[in-house]
Amino acid sequence: MFTTNLKRVRTSEIELKDRLVAINRVTKVTKGGRAFTFAAIVVVGDEKGVVGFGLGKAKEVTDAVSKGIDDAKKNLIKVSIMNGTVPHEQLGKFGGALVLLKPAAPGTGVIAGGAMRSVLESVGITDVLAKSRGSSNPHNVVKATIKALAEMRDPLSLSQERGMKMQKIFEG
């Protein structure tokens, strides 16, 4: 999926909730008439730091959504969350979409729109300031948001990588 250091998660141990981000109706014109299919972008998460996204395509909307959920369960990653917000500012870029995530004070809420809101709520972030620039295509916005979340690093793991000792003072 991405070349960053992803923290993969197995689906067997967790209960996932799914959110439908977008449905796209695709029309193929043939000599016999028009053939309609549907593409659904779905985000799944446990609201405790695990999130994934998937794309499902089928002739019926319900089939496309269920295929999207199955695809999303195959692409789960673990995200660092500190006190309900992100640990630090992070940029994410995918295609023409550019996403900025900033930590927010408790009680702020999820200040994000559209596809970004679905991803952030699915991962369990309750307070964040987010801005999407460039393309508003839900495919690219979801991928840019997940890429930004995957690159987040919490202070505890960072100090361990550097060989320093630090007590765990944050929940997450």
N, C-alpha and C positions, 0 to 999 in steps of 0.2 A: 504494500500500500504506500508507505512513505519510507524514506531512507533514514529517518531519525531513529533514535533508540526507543522503540516502542515497548511498553510493558504489557505484554499479552495476558489475557485472562481467560480461564475456562468457564464455559457457560453452565456447567453442571452444579457449581456450588452457590450460584446466586439467583435471586428472583429479579427478572427484568421487566420494566414497563416500557411500552413502545409508544412513540409519538409520530404521527404522520406529518411530514414537513410539506410535501407538495405532490400533486398528481398532475401528470401531463398527458393529454390525449394526443395520440399520434395517428395521423391519417395517411394511409398508403392508397394511392389511386391506381387501380388496375383496370383492364378492359372489362372486367365483370362488375365494376363499381368501386365503391370506397370500402376499405378495410380499416376498422378502428382498433387500435390497441392502446393500452394504458401503461404508463411508467410511473411508479410511486417511489419517492425517497422517504425512507423511514429511519428514525433515530431510536435506539434502545439504550436504556441505562438503568442502574439500580438506585440512583439518587444518593449513592455513597462513594462516588469516585470512579465508577466504571461506565464507559460509554462506547457506542459503536454505531456506524451508519451502514445502510444498505440500499440497493436499488433493485426493484422488482419490476418485471415487465410481463404482461399477460393480456388476454383479450377481455378479461373482466377486472374491475377495480379491486374486488376482494381478493382475487388470486394474486394480483400484482402486489397488494399490501402484504399478504402472507409471504410471498417470495422475498419481498424487501426485508421483512422481519428475520427470515431465515438467513439472508445474506448479512444482515447487521450483526447477528449473533456470532458470525464467523470472524468479524473484524473488531472485537472488543479490546479496549486499552484501559489501563489504570491511570488516573489523573491525580496530581497532587492538589489537595484542597486544604486550606488553613482557615479555621474559624468561619467557614461558610463562604469564603472568597478565594480568589486566586492568590498565590504567594507573591507575585511580582508582575510588572507590566510585561506584555508579550505581544509581538506581532506575528501574524500568520498570513501567508500568501499562498494562494493556489489559483493558477490560471489568471484571470483578470480580477479576482476578488482579493481584497486586502482587509484584514480584520485586526483590530486593536482591542486587547483586553486589559483592564486596569483594576487593581484591588479597590474595594469600597468598604466604607465603615458599616458596622452592623446596623440593620434596619433600612439600608438604602434600597434593597430589592434588586431584581435583575433589570438593569437598564440596557436593553438590547431589543432588536426587532427581528421579526420574521424567523428565518431559518436559524439564526444565531441563538435566539431565545430557546428554541426547542432543544438544541444541543446543550446549552448551559443548564437548563432546568433538568434535563435527563441525567446529567452528570452529578447533580446535587448541589450546585453552586446557588446560594441564596442572595448574595450581595456582590454585584459586579457592575462596573461601568464598561460598556462595549460600544465600539463604533465599526461599522462596515463601510468601506470605501471601494470605489471601482465598480466592478460587476455586481449586480444584485441577483445573478443567477443562483437559485437555491443549491444546485449541485456544487458549485465552486465555493459558495459561502459556508456550507456545511463542512466541506473538506478543509477549507482554510481555518475554520474554528477548531476542528479536531486536531489539525496540525499544530496550531498554537497551544492547545491544551496538552498535547503530547510532549511539547518541548518545555513545559513548566517543570521547575525543580524546587523542592522544598528545602529549607535550610538544614534539616537533619541529614538527609541523604547527601547533600552537597558537602557537609562537614565530614561525613564518613568517607566520602571519596577522597577528600584532601588529607585524611588521616588525623583529623582533629576530634576532640571529644566534646559532645554537646548533649545536654539533657533535652529530652522531648518535652517542650513546653506548650506545643500546639496540638490540638486534636486534628485528626485527618488521616 
